[in-house]
Amino acid sequence: MDGVLVIRKEKGYTSHDVVAKLRGILHMKKIGHTGTLDPDAEGVLPVVLGRATKLVDLLTEKRKTYEALLHLGIETDTQDMTGTVLNEKPVTVSEEEVKAVIESFLPPMYSALKVNGKKLYELAREGKTVERKARPVCFYEIEILEMDLPMVRFSVTCSKGTYIRTLCHDIGQKLCCGACMEELTRTASGEYRWEDSIT
């Protein structure tokens, strides 16, 4: 079989788990995914089969769209709710201030990836902190969907390599109250959409 399967990854699975499961279902070895989603995140994960694995680099370059739930007033060591709480602060900002700060991220910002071939989360789990090189990412669209402070649900379309939990953390830093990501759903990866995906 050659082609792309648009999988709707469920919470609790890694992107690698999805590939492993499909290898068993389809009895194929040549399968790959086109952009990692955290185990606690859900959403669109295009999986390439057979000769289509040659498209991986092309498909990972595409824009991604996410829906995230931002929790103001809490900072964790993982920048999401799976981590250890480092700091809690009262949220005294107005909805207008939150809106202004979120929209201020529309120009490019920077985020980190890997050091010496080792994934940063692996180093973090070993209790190691290393200097990380910044890399540019781009936000094409950010839209606030719902605001009930301290919670803010928003949609963001961005370039590859963007960490939405880092965006949430940085919003909290700018608002001086801290923040982390409560939920994350990838609603689109390139041309592939949530509506087209299968479990």
Residue, then its C-alpha position, 0 to 999 in steps of 0.5 A: m500500500d502506498g499513500v497517506l492515512v490521516i489519523r486522529k491521534e488520541k490522548g495517551y498514545t505517542s506518535h510512535d505508538v500510532v505507527a507501531k499499531l498501524r504496522g500491526i494492522l496493515h502488516m507493513k514495515k514501511i510506515g512513518h509519521t509527519g510530525t510528532l504530537d505529545p502523548d497528552a495532545e490529540g489531533v491530526l497526524p498524517v501517516v505515510l505508507g510504502r513509497a509515500t514515506k519519501l514525502v515525509d520531509l515535504l509534509t513535515e514542512k507544512r503549516k500546522t493549526y492547533e487549538a489550545l487551552l491556556h491556563l494563566g497563573i500556573e507555571t510548570d517545569t514542562q510548560d503544560m499540566t503534566g509537569t510539576v507546578l513551580n509557581e502559582k500567581p493570582v491572575t489580575v490581568s484584563e481580557e483586553e491585556v490578554k488579547a493584546v499580548i496574544e496578538s503580539f506573538l504574530p511576528p516571528m518568535y523563537s523556540a528550542l529543539k535538540v542538543n547534540g542529537k539528544k531530545l531535550y525532554e530526554l535530558a530534562r527527564e535526566g535532570k539536566t539543563v543544557e544551553r539551547k540554540a534558539r530557532p525561528v518559528c512563525f505564527y500566521e494566525i492567532e485567534i482567541l476562541e473563548m476567554d473565561l479567565p484564568m482560562v483562554r482557548f485559542s487557535v494558532t496556525c504556525s510553522k513547523g517546529t513550534y511548541i504551543r506549550t512554549l507559546c503558552h509559557d511565553i504569554g504568561q511571562k509577558l502578562c507577569c502571571g505565568a501560564c501553562m498549556e492545559e489542552l492541545t488539539r492539532t486541527a490541521s497539518g498542511e492540507y489534512r484536516w480534523e474532519d478528514s481524520i480517522t481513529 
